[in-house]
Amino acid sequence: MLLKEACTAGVVCCGAQTTVLQAASLMRHKHVGDLVVVDDPQDERIPLGIVTDRDIVVEVLGNELDPTRTAVGSLMRKPVVIAHESEDTTEVLQRMRTHGVRRLPVVAHNGEVVESSR
């Protein structure tokens, strides 16, 4: 099965300069547990990393950092592990196991995040 047939709808993106407080608010508003951090959320959405609700709790709150001054770019997972929408799901699952990730952005042939994935 191709990955584009199995993706989850509703990808939510933010820029690397988004504060952790803004990111947490966006996650709450959109009912998601992760954000794909992209170079330009309004234009080319090339993934730079991923930030999860767990990253916020462990890295920001756990280290007593100020969520209004901490940017998601400083705690996102990088380099980002990506998948192409035309890949077979078996290949992608193996890559996820190899890199120890549970979420990854799906990109189109031009490298931009596919709107129908998370």
C-alpha positions in Angstrom: 0.0 0.0 0.0 1.3 3.5 -0.8 1.7 5.9 2.0 -0.6 8.5 0.5 -3.4 6.0 1.0 -2.7 5.5 4.7 -1.8 9.1 5.9 -3.7 10.8 8.6 -5.5 14.0 7.6 -5.0 17.3 9.2 -1.3 18.2 9.3 -0.6 21.2 11.4 2.6 23.2 10.8 4.4 26.1 12.5 7.6 28.0 12.0 10.8 27.4 13.9 10.4 30.8 15.7 7.0 29.9 17.1 7.1 30.1 20.9 6.4 27.0 22.9 3.4 28.7 24.3 2.0 29.5 20.8 2.7 25.9 19.8 0.9 24.4 22.8 -2.1 26.7 22.1 -2.1 25.6 18.4 -2.0 21.9 19.5 -4.9 22.4 21.8 -6.9 24.4 19.3 -6.3 21.9 16.5 -6.6 18.8 18.8 -3.2 17.4 17.8 -0.2 16.1 19.7 2.5 17.2 17.3 3.4 20.0 14.9 5.6 19.8 11.8 8.1 22.6 12.0 8.5 24.1 8.6 10.7 26.8 7.0 7.8 28.9 6.0 4.3 28.0 7.3 2.6 30.4 4.8 4.4 29.4 1.6 6.8 26.5 1.0 6.2 24.0 3.8 9.6 22.2 3.8 9.8 20.2 7.0 12.7 21.1 9.4 11.6 19.0 12.4 8.8 17.8 14.6 7.8 19.0 18.0 5.4 17.0 20.2 3.4 17.7 23.3 5.9 15.4 25.2 8.8 17.5 24.0 7.2 20.5 25.5 6.6 18.8 28.8 9.9 17.1 29.2 12.3 19.7 27.6 10.6 23.0 28.5 8.6 22.4 31.6 10.9 19.8 33.0 13.9 22.1 32.6 11.9 25.1 33.9 12.3 27.1 30.6 10.1 30.0 29.8 7.5 28.8 27.2 7.0 32.4 26.1 10.7 32.8 25.2 11.6 29.4 24.0 11.2 28.7 20.3 10.1 25.3 19.0 13.1 25.4 16.7 15.3 24.9 19.8 13.6 21.7 20.8 12.4 20.1 17.6 13.7 16.7 16.6 16.3 17.0 13.9 17.3 15.9 11.4 13.7 15.2 10.6 12.9 11.7 9.3 10.5 12.1 6.3 8.6 9.9 4.0 7.5 10.5 0.4 3.8 10.0 -0.3 4.7 7.6 -3.2 6.6 5.2 -0.9 5.3 1.8 0.2 4.1 1.8 3.8 6.4 -1.2 4.6 9.5 0.8 3.7 8.3 3.7 5.8 7.6 1.6 8.9 11.0 0.1 8.7 12.6 3.6 8.5 10.5 4.7 11.5 11.8 1.6 13.5 15.4 2.3 12.5 15.2 5.9 13.6 13.0 5.3 16.7 10.2 7.7 15.6 6.5 7.3 15.9 5.5 10.3 13.7 7.0 11.7 10.5 6.0 14.2 7.9 4.9 13.0 4.5 6.2 15.1 1.6 5.3 15.4 -2.0 7.8 15.2 -4.9 8.8 18.9 -4.3 9.7 18.3 -0.7 6.7 20.2 0.8 4.5 18.7 3.5 1.5 16.9 2.0 -1.7 18.5 3.3 -3.4 15.1 3.8 -0.8 13.8 6.3 0.4 14.2 9.8 
